[in-house]
Amino acid sequence: QVQLVESGGGLVQAGGSLRLSCAASERTISSYFMAWFRQAPGKEREFVTAIRWSGTISYYTDSVKGRFTISRDNAKNTLYLQMNSLKPEDTAVYYCAASPRYSSGYAMSQEYDYWGQGTQVTVSS
């Protein structure tokens, strides 16, 4: 059973930056397709970004392109999300997710087998 633990969330002013981390419990995660989702109060969980096992191919939702960067360090079993130029609408609980396979439906939460507990990101105006 793969366990994922997010960290790095917090309170930041608009225009600021945060770096989220997601540590995995097993080395097998290095071959997994991984993603970040977020859920704001009263809203459904939404896809933010994803990355293939090699780290060379990534995907972003339009609202974060040019501001967020996903990366991974397979030697450390860790996924990262660098968030720059944060906006109040980025406020949400951020979750990392992992799947042992790539799917063209990578933006859908049901494609992922493992989830972290989430970390709160709050952006003040």
MOBELDA-V532447 format. One line per field, one symbol per residue. psi: psi as a letter, one per 20 degrees, with the letter a starting at -180 (. if undefined). A space follows every 10 residues. Layout:
psi=???
//
This chain:
psi=opppoqrira pqqpiaqqoq qopqiqhiih jqpqrprqoq pjrqpqpgqr prhiiiprqq qhiipihqpq rqnhhjlpqq oporlqqhii prpppqqqqi qqqikiiphi iphqqriqpp ppoq.
//
